[in-house]
């Protein structure tokens, strides 16, 4: 692939640490040093050597400043393998995996989709909310609705959100 056609990696923030990701040949790739820092794994070179050849690659990527730098990238499957094999805290590893697969990967993939809905993450009052941006409207998951309205709704009544959702279907 021609290096000039590669996009600038998109930054994501978790626990005040950056994870940059981009799409190469319809596959999500992450900057390995960012991932290791976020996962708490101090040995970037050792991690690169332990993963399969098809899970790691070197690329020259443009930065936001316009510079082109050399980076070691890890594929989406390499990230999941590293989380399974080299985790020390199962709970933190599971949370990181869910964030990567539920937030980062869909947003990176939809960044390049021109016709369909795009995954967008809204940030407000120290909270993040995943929504779909489609046809110039933001769409929210019904499961996130109680969190958005503070857990209480005057229309929910005593039956709760399940009863309210049933009323919507009829």
N, C-alpha and C positions, 0 to 999 in steps of 0.2 A: 504494500500500500504506500502511496506517496505521502510523505510526512507533511507536506503542505496542505493536504486535504483533511488532516486531523483537526478536530474541534478543540477549543480550549477546555480543559477539564472543569466540570461544574463542582463548586464547593458545597459541602453539606457540613453542618455543625452538630456535634453531639458531645455533651459533657465538656464544652469549651475546647474541643479538639476538632480539627478539620479532617474531612475525608473527601478527597476529590475523585470524581468518577466521570467517565465518558463512554460513548458508544463507538465501537470499532467493529465493522462488519457485522452489525446487528447483535453484538455481544457486549455486555457491560464489563468494563475494565476499571480497576481502582489503582490509585498510586499506592504501591506496596508500603512505602515508609509511613504514609498517613494511616493505612490500615493497621500496621504493627503498633504504632503509637496509640491508636484508639483501642486496640485489643489488649494493650499492656504487654506486648511481646517485644523485648528490647533488641533482639538480634535480627535485623532486616535481612542481612546476607544469608544467615543460616536458614531463615524461612524460605527465601528464594531457592536455595539449594535443595530443600526438602520437598518442594512441590514438583509436580510433573512438568515436563517441558512445554506442554500445551497450555499450562495454567499460568506461566510467567513469560513475559516478553519485555524487551527494552525498546523504548520509543523516544524520539525527540518531539516534545510537545510545546506548543506556545503557552506562555503565561499571560496573565491579565495585563502585565506591563509591556507585552509585545516581544519579550525575549523568547528564545527557543532553548529549552533545557533538556538534558537526558534524564529519563525517569525509568524505573523498573515498575512494570504494571503487573497486577495479578487479576486473573479472570474471576467472574462470579463463582464458578465452581471451585476455584482455588481458595476463595475467601471462605466458603462454606466448609471445605475440607480442613482449612486451618482452624476454624472455630471448633470443629469436632475433635480434631486430633491434639491440638495444643492449648486447650483451655485449662485454666486453673480454677476458675469460678464459673460453675455451670449456670447459675442464675444470670450473671452478667453476660455470659456468652449467648445464652438464649435470647436475652433482651436485645443484644447487638444484632443477632441474626434476624430477629423479627423486624427491627428497624431497617436493616439493609434490604430485606426482601419485601417489606411492606411499604417503605417510604422511598428509599434511595433508588432502587432498581426501577420501579414504575415511573418515577419522575425523570430519570435519565432516558428511559425508553420513549416516554411521551414528549420529551423535548424535541425529538426529531419527527414526530408525527404531525403532519400538516392538516389532515382532513378530520381526524377523529378527536375524541375528547382527550384533554391533557390533564395529568395529575398535577395538582398544585398544593403547596403547603402554605397555609395562612398562619401567621404568628401574631398573637395578641395576648396581652396580659400574662406573659410568661407561659403561654400554652401554644401548642401547635395543633393545627386541625387540617387533616387531609380532605381535600375536596376535588371535584372534577370541574374543569373549565370547559364547557361545551356550548357552542352556539351563543357565545357571549353571556352565559349564565353560569353561576356557581352552583354545583349540586353537592349535597351533603348526604352522607350515609345516615339512615334512620337510627342506626346503633349509636351514632355520635350525638344525636339530638339531645338526649338528657344532659350530656356534659355541656353542650352549648347553652342551654336554657337554665343551667344551674341545678338540674336534677328534679325540678318541680315545674309542672305545667298546669294551668287552670283547666285546660281541656282534657287532661289525662284522667282526672277523677280518681275514684277509689280502685279502679281496675288496673291502674298503672299504664305503662307504655305498651304492654302487649294488647290490652283492651283498646287503647287508642289506635294502635296499628290495625287491629281487626276492623275498627270502624272505618278506617281509610280504604280498606280493601272492598268494602261493600258499597 
